[in-house]
Amino acid sequence: DSGIQFFTDAHKASAARDVCIGGDESEDDGEVVVILDAHQDDILSTNLFVTEAPNLRFVMGVPFRARDGIVLGALIVADSKPRNLVPSRQRSLLKDLSEQVSALLEDLWTRNQERAKLASSQTGQLRDQLVDLLSQSYTTGLQMQQNEIKMEQSTSSLSSSTHKPQYAKDFHHMQSVEL
């Protein structure tokens, strides 16, 4: 849902996007954004996560993207204590982690696309088999109906050719017998 921001922390909570931390700041260039003290930041100083619990002060974030460059989300590291500096190694690790998340999501998307193609192919094969089965069933039904008609005609012609002369002979015989 584009109106909800999910985050994992000790509280396992979610929040509306209008109180999002670090989203707009990190989306533009894809670089790590560091806010040493959110109370001093023009944008974040009024954010509910800064002014109320969990009372964030330090925020560091970087976006993760789809292959086509669309921002899917952001990895945010935050703390209730302000920082004086962030070592470049920590920035680099967060950026690397973001790239790993992007790669994992891309791999998941690719596997889901392959599964969808396979399911579509299997659905097509099942549909074709069902059409063949229905066609065979229809043809078999027609053949059975035609055979039944032929049997009725054959039985009818047998009974008319066999019994009529017999009846005729019996009738003729009965006429010739004098009572």
C-alpha positions, 0 to 999 in steps of 0.5 A: 500500500503506497499510503503505509510505511513499514519498518522493522525495529524493536516495536515492529510497527507501521506508520502512514507515509506522511510521517515517513523518515528519510524517503524524499531525502534519499530518493533523488541521487541514491546516495546515503543521507545522514542526519546527525540530529533530526531536531536540527533538520528543517524537514525532520524537526517536525516529524512525529517520529522526532517530536514523539516516541520513538524520539528519533535524533539520528537518521541515516538512509539509502534507497533501494531500487528496481532494475528500471530505477524506480525507488521501491523503498529505503533502508533507514538506520535511526537512533534516539541519540544524536551523532557527531559523525558517521564513519564512511565505512558505515555509509558504505555498508548501508549502501552495499546492503541496499544494493543487496536488497535491490538484487534480492528483490530483482531475483524474486521478481524474475523468479515470479515472472518465470513461475507466471510464464510456466503457469500460463504455459501449463494452463494453456496445455491443460486448456488444449487437453480439455478441448481435445477431450471435449472434442473426442467426447462430442465425436464419440457421442455423435458416433454412438448416436449414429450407431444407435440410429443404425441399430434401430433402423436395422432392427426395424427393417429386420422386424418388418421383413421377418415378421410381416411375411410371417404374419402375412403367411399366418394371415393367409393360412388363417384365411384358407382354413375353413372353420 
